[in-house]
Amino acid sequence: MVFPGLLNGAFDLEKLAWEPFREGVEIARLYGGEPDAASAALLRYAPNAKVPRHIHTGHEHILVLSGSQSDGTNTYAAGTLIISKPGTSHAITSEQGCIVLAIWERPVEIIE
């Protein structure tokens, strides 16, 4: 898979197969999704969308491509890479909406 212009907005995200993920959040899966398997996806948050508190069972890498998201402690703008270690947890909100690349070593567990 190749996504030319993903960071500068030149890639047409509407070409992807978006599906509902959480209320106000859509997912375009890139690979994975099986239990205990690594996976990657693009997540598209509508303004004020949320992902409930979850715990990381493996490393989670989030690259904010546009907009911003918050984990209750910090707000991360486009261009920010966030790496969460196994055993950490957070809930995510996006006041203005955002698109992120998410890479999970293992699936997260929703705890809220």
C-alpha positions in Angstrom: 0.0 0.0 0.0 1.2 3.5 -0.8 -0.4 6.7 0.3 1.3 9.6 -1.5 0.6 13.0 -0.1 -1.0 11.7 3.1 0.6 14.4 5.3 -0.1 17.4 3.0 -3.7 16.4 2.3 -3.1 15.5 -1.3 -4.2 11.9 -0.8 -8.0 11.4 -1.4 -9.1 9.8 1.9 -12.6 9.1 0.4 -10.9 6.3 -1.6 -10.7 4.2 1.6 -13.3 1.9 2.9 -14.5 3.8 6.0 -16.8 2.1 8.5 -18.2 3.0 11.9 -15.9 2.4 14.8 -17.3 4.4 17.8 -19.9 7.1 17.9 -18.5 9.9 15.7 -15.4 7.9 14.8 -14.8 6.1 11.5 -12.1 3.5 10.8 -10.3 2.6 7.6 -8.4 -0.6 8.4 -5.1 -1.0 6.7 -4.2 -4.5 8.0 -4.8 -6.8 10.9 -7.8 -6.8 13.2 -7.5 -10.4 14.3 -7.3 -11.2 18.1 -3.8 -10.8 19.4 -2.5 -9.6 16.1 -0.8 -6.3 15.1 -3.0 -3.9 13.1 -3.0 -0.5 11.6 -5.8 1.9 10.6 -6.7 5.4 9.9 -9.3 6.9 12.4 -11.4 9.9 11.4 -12.9 11.7 14.4 -15.9 14.1 13.9 -15.8 17.2 16.1 -16.3 16.3 19.8 -16.0 12.6 19.1 -14.6 10.3 21.8 -13.0 6.9 22.2 -13.7 5.5 25.7 -10.9 4.7 28.2 -8.9 1.7 27.1 -5.8 -0.1 28.2 -2.9 -0.9 25.9 -2.1 -4.6 25.8 0.8 -3.8 23.5 2.5 -0.6 22.1 0.2 1.8 20.4 1.6 4.4 17.9 -0.6 7.3 16.9 0.4 9.9 14.3 -1.9 12.9 14.2 -2.3 13.7 10.5 -4.8 16.6 10.8 -6.7 18.4 13.5 -5.9 17.5 17.1 -6.8 15.0 19.8 -6.6 15.0 23.5 -6.0 12.3 26.1 -7.2 14.3 29.1 -3.7 15.4 30.0 -2.4 16.9 26.7 -3.7 18.0 23.3 -1.7 16.8 20.3 -1.7 18.7 17.1 -1.1 17.5 13.5 2.4 16.2 13.1 2.6 14.7 16.6 3.6 11.1 17.2 2.3 9.5 20.5 3.6 6.2 21.6 1.7 4.5 24.5 3.4 1.6 26.3 1.7 -1.6 27.3 -0.3 -1.3 30.5 -1.0 2.4 30.0 -4.6 3.7 29.5 -6.4 6.8 28.4 -9.6 8.0 26.8 -9.4 10.2 23.6 -11.5 13.2 22.6 -11.2 15.5 19.6 -12.8 18.9 20.0 -12.2 20.0 16.4 -12.1 16.6 14.8 -8.9 14.9 13.5 -7.5 12.1 11.4 -4.8 9.8 12.9 -2.8 6.9 11.8 -3.0 4.2 14.5 -0.7 1.2 14.8 -1.4 -1.4 17.5 1.0 -4.1 18.5 -1.9 -5.9 20.0 -5.6 -4.9 20.3 -6.6 -2.5 23.1 -9.2 -3.4 25.7 -12.0 -1.0 26.4 -12.3 -0.5 30.2 -15.0 2.2 30.4 
